[in-house]
Amino acid sequence: MTASLTARTALTGHTALTPGATSTAFADVLGSIEVDTRRLTASVAGESLTADDVRQLETELGRRLYERLHVRWPVGRDSLARVDRDPDAESRITATVPDVPVPVRIRDVRRDGDTVTATMFGARVTLDDAPTGDTVLLPSGWPALSPGFHLVFGPERPVAAGPEDAALWRVYLAAETFDDGLTVFGDAVSYLRGHVAAWQAKIASSPAWYPRTDAVTVYLGHDERHHAEALADAVSAGARWDRTSAFVATLRPGVGLAQEPDDPDRTRGSLSYGQHRATVLARLALDGLDADAVPAALAAAGVDPIEFWRNTTRRTHRP
């Protein structure tokens, strides 16, 4: 079967979001994908790929969608390539964003002889001594906690406001080079530390990962989502790459906004936002759905079929 996905006319064009924000037309994204399940071939924006079976075709298509449409890597860049930690780059990140210790909540403190343990971030850890309260101070910077990224925590963790809004928000900041990424990261963290209580941010921590639209990712809770616009203005426009993911709402050149995925299919629960949207689109492409069936299929995956940077499973989610 050969399929080139298109969407209904109602899904074309740009949709107003917040002042100055637009999202890529869904039909434009679908129109860039072609699949031939008989020949086990596919193409994304004219770039071809082949596979040995349908499952591999779906996997390879999802990866290519992630690389080309989300990260915006040029043809030839491969997310499977090994990139080792770069101590020099990590040192430069630490110099750009000096560490500010942050309180981290702990639970279930236990003492066994001279050993004190507690639960933190869902893991059992050993403490130097019994804490006097329910928090301990830890460094705000965590290199390689997320593979390939250097993570910095704010004084509070970003959380959802309630069951109707149980999804974080991501602000994506693009950079073409690691040096630009450092500038963008420094500007972002400076704004966050001065204006936002609950946040975390990460930067791609090796020059080999650049360019990318998610060079810096900021996580905001539902109650902090209104900071996205001011954060976009606080980051140096000269350092930002002017590209954004095809899967996000564009706030400024090089600044995107998206809601953390909330997919009823828990087999996709471990995917990042970009991986989730790419995986869902790859599945739709292989299913070869009629255009009228596409919106329902997206909604079933928790994706708003018109503004697909949003979740459809939440009632109160406008920025």
C-alpha positions as CSV (number, residue, x, y, z in Angstrom):
1,M,0.0,0.0,0.0
2,T,1.3,3.5,-0.9
3,A,0.0,6.3,1.3
4,S,0.6,10.0,1.4
5,L,-1.2,11.4,4.4
6,T,-3.2,14.6,4.1
7,A,-5.6,16.2,6.5
8,R,-8.9,18.0,6.2
9,T,-9.0,21.5,4.9
10,A,-10.1,22.6,8.4
11,L,-6.7,21.6,9.7
12,T,-4.6,23.7,7.3
13,G,-3.2,27.2,8.0
14,H,-1.8,28.7,11.1
15,T,-3.7,28.9,14.4
16,A,-3.5,31.9,16.8
17,L,-2.3,30.8,20.2
18,T,-0.8,33.4,22.4
19,P,0.2,36.9,21.1
20,G,2.7,36.3,18.3
21,A,2.5,32.5,18.4
22,T,1.8,30.2,15.5
23,S,1.8,26.4,15.0
24,T,2.8,24.5,11.9
25,A,-0.3,23.4,9.9
26,F,-0.9,19.7,10.6
27,A,-1.6,19.0,6.9
28,D,1.9,20.4,6.1
29,V,3.5,17.8,8.4
30,L,1.4,14.9,7.2
31,G,2.0,15.9,3.6
32,S,5.8,15.5,4.0
33,I,5.4,11.8,4.7
34,E,5.0,9.0,2.1
35,V,4.9,5.3,2.9
36,D,4.9,2.2,0.7
37,T,4.4,-0.8,3.0
38,R,4.7,-3.3,0.1
39,R,8.1,-2.2,-0.8
40,L,9.0,-1.3,2.8
41,T,10.0,2.2,1.9
42,A,9.2,5.6,3.2
43,S,10.2,9.2,2.7
44,V,10.2,12.3,4.9
45,A,10.4,15.6,3.1
46,G,11.9,13.8,0.1
47,E,14.5,11.8,2.1
48,S,14.1,8.1,1.5
49,L,14.5,5.2,3.9
50,T,14.1,1.4,3.6
51,A,13.5,-1.5,6.1
52,D,13.5,-5.3,6.3
53,D,9.9,-5.5,7.7
54,V,7.0,-3.3,8.7
55,R,8.0,-3.0,12.3
56,Q,11.4,-1.8,11.4
57,L,9.9,0.6,8.9
58,E,7.8,2.1,11.6
59,T,10.7,2.5,13.9
60,E,13.0,4.0,11.3
61,L,10.3,6.4,10.1
62,G,9.6,7.6,13.7
63,R,13.3,8.2,14.2
64,R,13.7,10.1,10.9
65,L,10.6,12.2,11.8
66,Y,12.2,13.0,15.1
67,E,15.5,13.9,13.6
68,R,14.3,15.9,10.6
69,L,11.0,17.5,11.8
70,H,11.6,17.9,15.5
71,V,15.3,18.4,16.1
72,R,15.7,19.8,12.5
73,W,19.0,18.0,11.9
74,P,20.2,18.0,8.3
75,V,20.2,14.9,6.1
76,G,23.0,12.7,7.2
77,R,22.8,13.4,10.9
78,D,21.9,10.3,12.9
79,S,20.6,10.2,16.5
80,L,21.9,6.7,16.9
81,A,25.5,7.9,16.7
82,R,27.4,7.5,19.9
83,V,28.4,10.8,21.6
84,D,30.6,10.5,24.7
85,R,30.5,13.0,27.6
86,D,32.6,16.1,27.0
87,P,34.3,17.2,30.3
88,D,35.3,20.5,28.7
89,A,31.8,21.3,27.6
90,E,30.4,20.4,31.0
91,S,32.9,22.7,32.7
92,R,31.8,25.5,30.4
93,I,28.2,24.9,31.3
94,T,29.0,25.0,35.0
95,A,30.9,28.3,34.5
96,T,28.0,29.8,32.6
97,V,25.4,28.7,35.1
98,P,27.1,28.7,38.6
99,D,25.6,26.2,41.0
100,V,22.9,27.3,43.5
101,P,22.0,24.5,46.0
102,V,18.3,23.7,46.0
103,P,16.1,22.0,48.5
104,V,15.0,18.5,47.6
105,R,12.2,16.7,49.4
106,I,13.0,13.3,51.0
107,R,10.7,10.7,52.4
108,D,10.9,7.6,54.6
109,V,14.2,8.4,56.5
110,R,15.7,5.3,58.1
111,R,18.7,4.8,60.3
112,D,20.5,1.4,60.4
113,G,23.5,1.8,62.7
114,D,25.6,4.6,61.4
115,T,23.9,4.5,58.0
116,V,21.1,7.0,57.2
117,T,19.0,6.4,54.0
118,A,15.9,8.1,52.5
119,T,13.8,8.1,49.4
120,M,14.6,10.8,46.9
121,F,13.4,11.1,43.2
122,G,11.9,7.6,43.7
123,A,15.2,6.0,44.6
124,R,16.8,5.0,47.9
125,V,19.8,7.1,48.7
126,T,22.4,7.3,51.5
127,L,22.6,10.6,53.5
128,D,25.6,11.9,55.3
129,D,23.5,12.4,58.5
130,A,19.9,12.4,59.6
131,P,18.1,15.6,58.2
132,T,16.4,18.0,60.6
133,G,13.4,18.4,58.2
134,D,11.9,16.8,55.2
135,T,14.4,18.4,52.7
136,V,18.1,18.3,52.0
137,L,20.2,20.7,50.0
138,L,21.7,19.3,46.7
139,P,23.6,20.9,43.8
140,S,21.2,22.4,41.3
141,G,23.3,21.2,38.3
142,W,23.3,17.5,37.3
143,P,25.5,16.6,34.3
144,A,24.4,13.6,32.3
145,L,21.4,12.9,34.5
146,S,19.5,12.8,31.2
147,P,21.8,11.2,28.6
148,G,23.4,13.9,26.5
149,F,22.0,16.8,28.6
150,H,23.1,18.8,31.6
151,L,20.1,19.4,33.9
152,V,19.6,22.3,36.3
153,F,16.9,22.4,38.9
154,G,15.0,25.4,40.3
155,P,14.1,25.7,44.0
156,E,10.9,23.8,43.4
157,R,10.0,21.0,41.0
158,P,7.5,21.9,38.3
159,V,4.2,20.1,38.8
160,A,0.7,19.9,37.4
161,A,-2.0,21.9,39.1
162,G,-4.5,19.0,39.3
163,P,-6.0,16.0,37.4
164,E,-7.4,18.2,34.7
165,D,-4.0,19.9,34.0
166,A,-1.6,17.0,34.8
167,A,1.0,17.8,32.2
168,L,4.1,19.9,32.3
169,W,4.9,22.4,29.6
170,R,8.1,22.5,27.6
171,V,9.7,25.6,26.2
172,Y,12.2,24.7,23.5
173,L,15.1,27.1,22.7
174,A,17.1,26.4,19.5
175,A,20.8,26.9,19.0
176,E,23.0,26.3,16.0
177,T,26.2,25.9,17.9
178,F,27.3,24.9,21.4
179,D,28.6,28.4,22.1
180,D,25.2,29.8,21.2
181,G,23.6,27.2,23.3
182,L,25.6,28.3,26.3
183,T,24.4,31.9,25.8
184,V,20.8,30.8,25.5
185,F,21.1,28.5,28.5
186,G,22.6,31.3,30.6
187,D,19.9,33.8,29.6
188,A,17.1,31.2,30.3
189,V,18.4,30.2,33.7
190,S,19.0,33.8,34.7
191,Y,15.4,34.6,34.0
192,L,14.1,31.5,35.7
193,R,16.1,32.1,38.8
194,G,14.9,35.6,39.0
195,H,11.2,35.1,38.3
196,V,10.0,31.5,38.6
197,A,10.0,29.2,41.6
198,A,9.1,25.8,40.0
199,W,11.2,24.9,37.0
200,Q,14.0,22.8,35.6
201,A,16.0,23.3,32.4
202,K,18.5,21.2,30.4
203,I,21.1,21.9,27.7
204,A,22.5,19.6,25.1
205,S,26.0,19.1,26.7
206,S,28.2,18.2,23.7
207,P,29.1,20.3,20.6
208,A,28.4,17.1,18.6
209,W,24.7,17.4,19.3
210,Y,24.3,20.8,17.5
211,P,22.5,22.3,15.7
212,R,19.1,21.4,17.3
213,T,15.8,23.1,18.1
214,D,15.8,21.6,21.6
215,A,19.3,22.7,22.5
216,V,17.8,24.1,25.7
217,T,14.5,22.7,27.1
218,V,12.8,24.5,30.0
219,Y,10.1,22.6,32.0
220,L,7.3,24.7,33.5
221,G,4.4,23.6,35.7
222,H,0.8,24.4,34.8
223,D,0.8,27.4,37.1
224,E,4.0,28.8,35.7
225,R,3.1,28.4,32.0
226,H,2.5,32.1,31.6
227,H,6.2,32.7,31.9
228,A,6.8,31.2,28.5
229,E,6.4,34.5,26.6
230,A,8.6,36.5,28.9
231,L,11.2,33.7,28.9
232,A,11.2,33.8,25.1
233,D,11.9,37.6,25.2
234,A,14.6,37.2,27.9
235,V,16.8,34.9,25.7
236,S,19.2,36.5,23.3
237,A,17.7,36.6,19.8
238,G,21.2,36.8,18.3
239,A,22.2,33.5,19.9
240,R,19.0,31.6,19.0
241,W,18.8,29.5,15.9
242,D,15.8,30.6,13.9
243,R,14.3,27.1,13.5
244,T,11.6,25.4,15.6
245,S,10.2,21.9,15.6
246,A,7.3,21.1,13.3
247,F,5.6,19.7,16.3
248,V,5.5,22.8,18.5
249,A,3.8,26.2,18.8
250,T,6.3,28.9,17.7
251,L,6.5,31.8,20.2
252,R,9.4,33.5,18.6
253,P,12.0,32.5,16.0
254,G,13.8,29.6,17.7
255,V,11.4,29.4,20.6
256,G,8.7,26.6,20.7
257,L,6.1,25.6,23.2
258,A,4.5,22.2,23.8
259,Q,2.6,20.3,26.4
260,E,4.2,17.2,27.9
261,P,2.5,14.1,26.3
262,D,-0.4,12.5,28.0
263,D,-1.1,9.4,26.0
264,P,-3.5,6.7,27.2
265,D,-1.2,4.1,25.5
266,R,1.4,3.6,28.3
267,T,3.7,1.8,25.9
268,R,4.7,5.3,24.7
269,G,4.9,6.6,28.3
270,S,8.8,6.8,28.4
271,L,9.1,8.9,25.2
272,S,10.1,12.5,25.1
273,Y,7.7,15.0,23.6
274,G,9.4,15.0,20.2
275,Q,9.8,11.2,20.2
276,H,6.1,10.8,21.1
277,R,4.8,13.0,18.3
278,A,7.2,11.4,15.8
279,T,6.1,7.9,16.9
280,V,2.4,8.7,16.6
281,L,2.8,10.2,13.1
282,A,4.8,7.1,12.0
283,R,2.0,4.9,13.2
284,L,-0.6,6.9,11.3
285,A,1.5,6.9,8.2
286,L,1.7,3.1,8.2
287,D,-1.9,2.7,9.0
288,G,-2.8,4.6,5.8
289,L,-5.9,6.1,7.4
290,D,-8.4,8.0,5.4
291,A,-8.1,11.7,6.0
292,D,-11.4,11.9,7.9
293,A,-10.1,9.2,10.3
294,V,-6.9,11.0,11.2
295,P,-8.3,13.4,13.8
296,A,-9.9,10.6,15.8
297,A,-6.7,8.6,15.7
298,L,-4.7,11.6,17.0
299,A,-7.2,12.2,19.8
300,A,-6.9,8.5,20.8
301,A,-3.2,9.1,21.3
302,G,-3.9,12.2,23.5
303,V,-3.0,14.6,20.7
304,D,-5.1,17.6,19.8
305,P,-5.7,17.1,16.0
306,I,-5.7,20.8,15.2
307,E,-3.0,22.2,17.5
308,F,-1.0,19.0,17.9
309,W,1.4,20.6,20.3
310,R,-1.4,20.3,22.9
311,N,-3.0,17.4,24.6
312,T,-6.6,16.6,23.9
313,T,-7.2,14.8,27.2
314,R,-7.2,18.0,29.3
315,R,-10.0,20.5,29.5
316,T,-8.0,23.4,30.9
317,H,-4.7,23.7,29.1
318,R,-4.5,27.0,27.3
319,P,-1.3,29.0,27.9
